[in-house]
Amino acid sequence: MEQDTGLGMRLLKKGQKGLFHAIFSRFGILLILLLIQFSVIFMMFFRFQEFLPQYSWLNAVLSIILMLYLINSEINPTAKLTWLVICMLAPIVGALLFLFTRNEMGHKLLKKRYSQIISETQTIIPQKEEVLRAVKDNNPSLSSLHYYLNRSGCFPIYDNTDVKYYKCGEELFEELIEQLQRAREYIFLEYFIIDEGYMWGKVLEILTQKAMEGVEVRVMYDGTCEFALLPHDYPKRLQKLGIKCKAFAPVSPFVSTHYNYRDHRKILVVDGKVAYTGGINMADEYINRVEKHGYWKDTAIKLEGEAVNSFTLLFLQMWNVDEKDMIYKPYLNETDKMPDKPKGYVLPYGDWPLDDDKVGECVYTDLLNHAKQYVHIMSPYLILDSEMEYTLKYAAKRGIDVKIILPGIPDKKTPYALAKSHYKALLDAGVKIYEFVPGFVHAKVFVADNNKAVVGTINLDYRSLYHHFECAALLYDVPCINEIEADFRETLEKCRRITKDDIKKEKAYYKILGALMKVVAPLM
């Protein structure tokens, strides 16, 4: 396969010096320092072995206290069970770990700052009253969901937005390049993964050219990229090209709960006129330029019109977390009316792990509970808490056609085993499960009753629903919903349906691994 040797690859190669560099790089030093910290903790623990009788009493007392506290707490029931198991098996270590995570050590400042930003931007995009009245008259359940979402952010519902659906990364990439080349004012990119190669190399060449032309270019990626994909000084390298760049929460060599919260969003905004979101990151596997786990099935949408403002705001909120001067309004423009007013409504929204609302899970739950005919789902992972598993089963038990497409070739064995641990309960309730034979499904899609759909970055797993910054768009009565359902059915033809016999014949390895990891799934 042809390999790109453009600007993106050259930027990366400047930082690559083989094994020596890997060991003595920031990642290597970080790993060593983390190991030292954990070693000190364990050494302190074993140093006091002579106090074993007192330790046994302390274990018993702590077990009782923790059990009573957890039973009476408002923690998610599935997570509560996990903590009960851990604290009963190892009360002292479990208690320390529990206090560490509950104390929010390392992200209190982030939580305070993000709460401030959300509060200051709560009404920055006004809701058009005529749109809201029309929604209340025609779809009360959608109106209620809009009311719920706006408790935790600024999420207007729009009627002047055109939506285009992409059923694979190749389709998106071709048009995305053309759209970037048209930029005249600004380009905002926020991605969980940016990896050097053909895709990012082509994008970076355009971003560099646009920056030279005076277009404001900002790039943000999740700090975990520094582990395996990008050198730690990559923002400085892009800044030399005229591109403003940040890594969200780059990992440092100090133990902190802050690193449990990652920026999993995928947002691209051009001039406030178009916005893209979905499952597709900036890496070659997402456009099937390279093969990692068979064919990579992914999806995305493009918004054109008023709803773009919401994704511009989501990007700026994250960008401004560490900025003193917060500027929003110059980028939130009054968009022109579409020549032919698009049908339907679009409700973009974000989800952050620093509040008590699990927005992503609640939106999925709402679709399942209000469905009248079917809910069809594509997700790369299936790591469910008790509420989501119950909601899926309840929908199927009341006669809704619930189908879930999952990967046939997994990217990681542990999530694959955890997904399989839910199969029996779901199948018994009538949920239909399929695995995509050609490869890996990375799409995050819900489509229901030919009139509702969600496309975004939110997986059906604990990471997305509880620990990540996420985003998505809820679509109602939008024409492309028919295309989303058609794509689901087309993908279904390339899947194998999972039966109860398949579960019985499953490899013992996956059964054991799934059973073991299910106990600690909320902490993964």
C-alpha positions in Angstrom: 0.0 0.0 0.0 1.2 3.5 -0.9 2.7 5.3 2.1 2.5 9.1 2.6 5.8 10.9 3.1 4.2 14.4 3.4 4.4 17.1 6.1 2.6 15.0 8.8 5.1 12.1 8.6 8.1 14.4 8.5 6.9 16.2 11.7 6.7 12.8 13.5 10.0 11.4 12.3 11.8 14.4 13.8 11.0 12.9 17.2 11.7 9.2 16.5 15.0 7.7 17.6 14.3 4.0 18.2 14.3 2.1 21.4 16.7 4.4 23.2 14.3 7.3 22.6 11.3 5.2 23.7 12.9 4.3 27.0 14.2 7.8 27.8 11.2 9.7 26.3 8.6 11.5 28.3 6.5 8.3 28.2 9.4 6.1 29.5 10.2 8.5 32.3 6.5 8.8 33.2 6.1 5.0 33.4 9.2 4.7 35.6 8.0 7.4 38.0 4.5 5.8 38.2 6.1 2.4 39.0 8.2 4.0 41.7 5.1 5.6 43.3 3.2 2.3 43.4 6.3 0.4 44.7 6.6 2.9 47.6 2.9 2.3 48.4 3.3 -1.5 48.5 6.6 -1.3 50.4 4.9 0.7 53.1 2.1 -1.8 53.3 4.4 -4.8 53.8 6.6 -3.0 56.2 4.0 -3.2 58.9 3.3 -7.0 58.6 4.1 -7.5 62.3 0.8 -5.8 63.1 -1.1 -8.6 61.5 -3.7 -9.1 64.4 -4.5 -5.4 64.5 -4.7 -5.4 60.7 -7.3 -8.3 60.8 -9.5 -6.3 63.2 -9.1 -3.2 61.0 -10.1 -5.2 58.0 -13.3 -6.4 59.7 -14.3 -2.9 60.9 -13.5 -1.3 57.5 -15.5 -4.0 55.7 -18.6 -3.3 57.8 -18.3 0.5 57.5 -17.7 0.4 53.7 -20.5 -2.0 53.2 -23.0 0.2 55.1 -21.7 3.3 53.3 -21.9 1.8 49.8 -25.4 0.3 50.4 -26.7 3.7 51.4 -24.9 5.7 48.8 -26.2 7.1 45.5 -23.5 5.4 43.4 -24.6 3.6 40.3 -25.8 0.1 41.4 -23.4 -1.7 39.1 -20.4 0.3 40.3 -21.7 -0.1 43.8 -21.4 -3.9 43.4 -17.9 -3.6 42.1 -16.8 -1.6 45.0 -18.4 -4.0 47.5 -16.5 -6.9 46.0 -13.2 -5.0 46.0 -13.7 -3.7 49.6 -14.7 -7.1 50.9 -11.7 -8.8 49.4 -9.2 -6.1 50.3 -10.8 -3.7 52.8 -7.8 -1.4 53.4 -6.5 -1.2 49.9 -10.1 -1.0 48.6 -10.9 1.7 51.1 -7.8 3.8 50.0 -8.7 3.3 46.3 -12.3 4.2 46.9 -11.4 7.3 48.9 -8.9 8.3 46.2 -11.5 8.1 43.4 -14.4 9.6 45.4 -12.2 12.5 46.6 -11.7 13.5 43.0 -8.0 14.1 43.6 -6.4 15.7 40.6 -9.5 17.0 38.8 -11.3 19.3 41.3 -9.8 22.3 39.6 -10.9 21.0 36.2 -14.4 20.4 37.6 -14.7 23.9 39.1 -13.4 25.5 35.9 -15.6 23.5 33.6 -18.7 24.2 35.8 -17.9 27.9 35.6 -17.6 27.7 31.8 -21.0 25.9 31.5 -22.6 28.4 33.8 -21.3 31.4 31.8 -22.4 30.0 28.5 -25.7 28.5 29.6 -27.8 30.9 27.5 -25.2 32.2 25.0 -27.0 30.6 22.0 -30.7 31.7 22.3 -33.4 29.2 21.7 -35.9 30.2 19.0 -39.3 30.2 20.6 -41.2 29.4 17.5 -39.1 26.3 17.0 -39.7 25.2 20.6 -43.4 25.8 20.3 -43.6 23.7 17.1 -41.7 20.9 18.8 -44.0 21.0 21.9 -47.0 20.8 19.6 -45.8 18.0 17.4 -43.5 15.9 19.6 -43.9 16.3 23.4 -41.3 13.6 24.2 -38.6 15.5 22.1 -39.6 18.7 23.9 -39.1 17.0 27.3 -35.7 15.7 26.2 -34.7 19.2 25.1 -35.7 20.5 28.5 -33.6 17.8 30.3 -30.5 18.5 28.1 -30.7 22.2 28.9 -30.3 21.6 32.6 -26.7 20.7 32.0 -25.7 23.1 29.1 -26.7 25.3 26.2 -28.3 22.9 23.8 -30.9 24.6 21.6 -33.0 22.6 19.1 -32.8 23.8 15.5 -35.0 23.6 12.4 -32.8 25.4 9.9 -30.1 22.8 9.5 -29.2 20.4 6.7 -27.7 17.0 7.7 -25.7 14.7 5.5 -24.8 11.1 6.6 -21.6 9.3 5.8 -21.6 5.5 6.0 -17.8 5.1 6.0 -14.7 7.1 6.6 -13.7 7.1 2.9 -16.8 9.0 2.0 -16.3 11.6 4.7 -12.6 12.1 4.0 -13.1 13.0 0.4 -15.6 15.7 1.2 -13.8 16.9 4.3 -10.7 17.7 2.3 -12.8 19.9 -0.1 -14.5 21.6 2.8 -11.2 22.5 4.5 -9.9 24.0 1.3 -12.9 26.4 1.3 -12.1 27.8 4.7 -11.8 31.6 4.9 -12.1 32.5 8.6 -11.3 29.6 11.0 -11.0 25.9 11.3 -11.5 24.1 14.7 -10.5 20.4 15.1 -11.0 18.4 18.2 -10.3 14.6 18.1 -9.6 11.8 20.5 -6.9 10.4 18.2 -4.6 12.1 15.8 -2.1 9.7 14.2 0.5 10.5 11.6 -0.1 9.0 8.2 -1.9 9.6 4.9 -5.1 11.0 6.4 -3.6 13.4 8.9 -0.8 14.3 6.5 -3.3 15.5 3.9 -5.3 17.4 6.5 -2.2 19.0 8.0 -0.9 20.2 4.6 -4.2 22.1 4.1 -4.2 23.4 7.7 -0.7 24.7 7.2 -1.6 26.4 3.9 -4.7 27.9 5.5 -2.8 29.3 8.4 -0.4 31.0 6.0 -3.4 32.6 4.3 -4.5 34.1 7.6 -7.2 31.5 8.5 -7.3 30.9 12.3 -6.6 27.2 12.8 -6.9 25.4 16.2 -6.2 21.8 16.8 -6.9 19.9 20.0 -6.4 16.2 20.7 -6.6 13.9 23.8 -3.4 13.7 25.8 -3.3 9.9 25.7 -2.0 10.3 22.1 1.4 11.1 23.6 1.8 7.5 24.8 2.0 5.8 21.4 1.1 8.2 18.6 2.5 11.7 18.9 5.6 13.2 20.6 5.0 15.3 23.7 6.1 18.5 21.9 3.8 18.1 19.0 1.8 21.3 19.9 5.0 23.3 19.6 5.7 21.8 16.2 2.3 22.7 14.9 2.6 26.2 16.4 5.7 26.7 14.3 3.4 26.1 11.3 1.0 28.8 12.5 -1.5 26.4 14.0 -2.7 26.8 17.6 -2.6 23.3 19.2 -3.3 21.8 22.6 -3.3 18.3 24.1 -6.2 17.8 26.5 -5.0 16.5 29.9 -1.6 15.2 28.9 -0.6 12.4 31.2 2.0 13.4 33.8 4.1 11.1 36.1 1.8 11.6 39.1 -1.1 9.4 40.2 -4.4 11.3 39.7 -8.0 10.6 39.0 -7.8 13.4 36.4 -6.5 11.0 33.8 -9.6 8.9 34.0 -11.5 11.6 32.1 -10.6 11.7 28.5 -11.7 13.9 25.6 -13.3 11.3 23.3 -15.1 13.9 21.1 -14.7 14.3 17.3 -15.5 17.8 16.2 -14.6 19.7 13.1 -16.0 23.2 12.4 -15.2 25.3 9.3 -16.1 29.0 9.4 -19.1 28.4 11.6 -20.9 27.2 8.5 -20.4 23.4 8.6 -19.6 21.0 11.4 -18.7 17.3 11.4 -19.0 14.7 14.2 -19.2 10.9 14.5 -16.9 8.1 15.2 -14.1 8.9 12.8 -10.8 10.0 14.2 -7.8 11.4 12.3 -6.0 8.1 11.6 -5.6 5.9 8.5 -7.6 2.9 9.8 -10.7 5.1 9.9 -10.6 5.5 6.1 -9.4 2.0 5.5 -6.0 3.2 4.2 -4.4 0.6 6.5 -6.0 -2.5 7.9 -5.9 -3.2 11.6 -9.0 -5.4 12.4 -10.4 -6.2 9.0 -12.7 -3.6 7.4 -13.2 -0.6 9.6 -16.9 0.4 9.6 -17.5 3.9 10.9 -20.0 6.7 10.4 -20.3 10.5 10.6 -22.6 13.4 9.9 -22.1 16.9 8.5 -24.3 19.7 9.8 -24.8 22.8 7.6 -26.8 25.7 9.1 -27.8 27.0 12.5 -26.9 23.9 14.5 -23.3 24.3 13.7 -23.2 27.0 16.4 -23.6 24.2 19.1 -20.5 22.4 17.9 -18.6 25.6 17.7 -19.5 26.3 21.3 -18.6 22.7 22.5 -15.2 23.2 20.9 -14.6 26.6 22.5 -15.8 25.4 25.9 -13.1 22.7 25.9 -10.5 25.0 24.4 -11.1 27.7 27.1 -10.6 25.3 30.1 -7.1 26.7 30.5 -7.6 30.1 29.0 -7.9 33.4 30.9 -9.8 35.3 28.2 -12.8 33.4 27.0 -14.1 34.5 23.6 -17.3 33.0 22.1 -19.6 35.3 20.4 -17.4 36.3 17.4 -17.5 32.7 16.3 -21.2 32.2 17.0 -22.6 33.8 13.9 -26.2 34.2 12.7 -26.3 31.8 9.9 -28.2 32.5 6.7 -31.4 30.7 6.1 -31.0 27.7 3.9 -32.3 28.2 0.4 -34.7 25.3 0.8 -35.6 25.0 4.5 -34.6 21.5 5.6 -37.2 19.3 7.1 -37.0 18.1 10.7 -35.1 19.2 13.8 -31.5 18.8 15.0 -30.4 18.9 18.7 -26.6 18.8 19.2 -25.4 18.0 22.7 -22.4 17.3 24.8 -21.7 15.1 27.8 -19.0 15.7 30.4 -18.0 13.4 33.3 -17.8 16.2 35.9 -21.4 16.5 36.7 -24.1 14.2 38.1 -26.0 13.9 34.8 -25.2 10.9 32.5 -26.5 12.7 29.4 -25.4 10.2 26.8 -27.0 7.3 28.6 -30.2 9.2 29.3 -30.6 10.1 25.6 -30.2 6.5 24.6 -32.6 5.4 27.3 -35.1 8.0 26.1 -35.0 6.6 22.6 -35.5 3.1 23.8 -38.3 3.9 26.1 -40.3 6.0 23.5 -39.7 3.7 20.5 -42.9 2.3 19.0 -41.5 -0.1 16.3 -37.7 -0.5 16.4 -34.4 0.7 17.8 -31.3 -0.3 15.7 -27.9 0.2 17.2 -24.3 0.1 16.0 -21.6 0.2 18.7 -18.0 -1.0 19.0 -18.4 -2.0 22.6 -21.2 -3.4 24.9 -20.2 -2.9 28.5 -23.4 -2.1 30.2 -24.5 -1.0 33.7 -27.6 -2.5 35.1 -29.8 0.4 34.1 -28.9 0.2 30.4 -29.1 -3.5 30.3 -32.6 -3.4 31.8 -33.7 -0.7 29.4 -32.6 -2.7 26.4 -34.3 -5.8 27.7 -37.5 -3.9 28.6 -37.7 -2.4 25.1 -37.4 -5.9 23.6 -39.9 -7.4 26.0 -42.6 -4.8 25.1 -42.3 -5.8 21.5 -39.8 -3.3 20.1 -37.4 -4.7 17.5 -34.1 -4.1 19.2 -31.1 -5.0 17.1 -27.4 -4.4 18.0 -24.5 -4.7 15.5 -21.1 -5.3 17.2 -17.6 -6.0 15.8 -16.9 -9.4 14.4 -13.1 -8.8 14.7 -12.4 -7.0 18.0 -9.8 -4.4 18.6 -9.2 -5.5 22.2 -10.0 -8.9 23.8 -11.2 -7.7 27.2 -14.0 -5.4 25.9 -14.9 -8.2 23.4 -15.2 -10.7 26.3 -17.2 -8.2 28.4 -19.7 -7.7 25.5 -20.2 -11.4 25.3 -21.0 -11.6 29.0 -24.2 -9.6 28.3 -25.3 -11.7 25.3 -27.4 -14.4 27.2 -29.5 -11.9 29.2 -30.2 -9.8 26.2 -31.0 -12.7 23.9 -33.3 -14.2 26.6 -35.3 -10.9 26.6 -35.6 -10.8 22.8 -32.8 -8.4 21.9 -31.2 -9.5 18.6 -27.4 -9.3 18.5 -25.2 -9.4 15.3 -21.5 -9.4 14.7 -20.0 -7.7 11.7 -18.1 -10.4 9.8 -15.7 -8.3 7.7 -14.1 -6.5 10.6 -14.5 -3.9 13.3 -17.5 -1.7 13.9 -16.6 1.7 15.4 -19.8 3.5 14.5 -22.0 5.0 17.3 -25.5 5.0 15.9 -29.0 4.7 17.3 -31.9 4.9 14.8 -35.6 4.5 15.8 -39.0 4.3 14.1 -37.8 6.0 10.9 -38.0 9.4 12.6 -35.3 9.6 15.3 -31.5 9.0 15.3 -28.4 9.8 17.2 -25.0 9.9 15.6 -21.9 10.9 17.6 -19.0 9.7 19.7 -20.9 7.9 22.5 -20.3 4.1 22.8 -22.4 1.7 24.8 -19.7 1.3 27.5 -18.7 2.7 30.9 -15.9 4.8 29.5 -18.2 6.8 27.2 -21.2 6.9 29.4 -19.4 7.8 32.7 -15.8 8.9 32.1 -15.4 10.7 28.8 -16.2 14.1 27.3 -18.5 13.2 24.5 -20.8 14.8 21.9 -23.6 13.8 19.5 -26.5 15.1 17.5 -30.1 13.9 18.0 -32.0 14.0 14.7 -35.8 14.1 14.4 -37.7 13.7 11.2 -34.5 14.6 9.2 -34.5 13.1 5.7 -31.1 11.4 6.2 -32.6 9.2 8.9 -33.8 7.0 6.1 -30.2 6.7 4.9 -29.0 5.8 8.4 -31.6 3.0 8.6 -30.7 1.8 5.1 -27.0 1.7 6.1 -27.9 -0.3 9.1 -29.8 -2.9 7.0 -27.0 -3.0 4.5 -24.5 -3.6 7.3 -26.8 -6.2 8.8 -26.4 -8.3 5.6 -22.7 -8.6 6.3 -23.2 -9.8 9.9 -23.8 -13.1 11.6 -26.7 -13.4 14.0 -25.7 -14.6 17.5 -27.8 -17.4 18.9 -28.0 -19.2 22.2 -26.1 -22.1 20.6 -23.3 -19.7 19.8 -23.1 -18.7 23.4 -22.8 -22.3 24.5 -20.1 -23.0 22.0 -18.1 -19.8 22.9 -14.5 -20.3 23.8 -13.9 -20.9 27.5 -11.3 -18.1 27.4 -13.9 -15.5 26.6 -16.4 -16.9 29.1 -13.9 -16.8 32.0 -12.4 -13.5 31.0 -15.8 -11.9 30.7 -17.0 -13.2 34.0 -13.8 -12.0 35.8 -13.7 -8.6 34.2 -17.4 -7.9 34.6 -16.7 -7.5 38.3 -14.4 -4.6 37.7 -16.0 -3.3 34.5 -17.1 0.1 36.0 -13.5 0.9 36.9 -12.1 0.1 33.4 
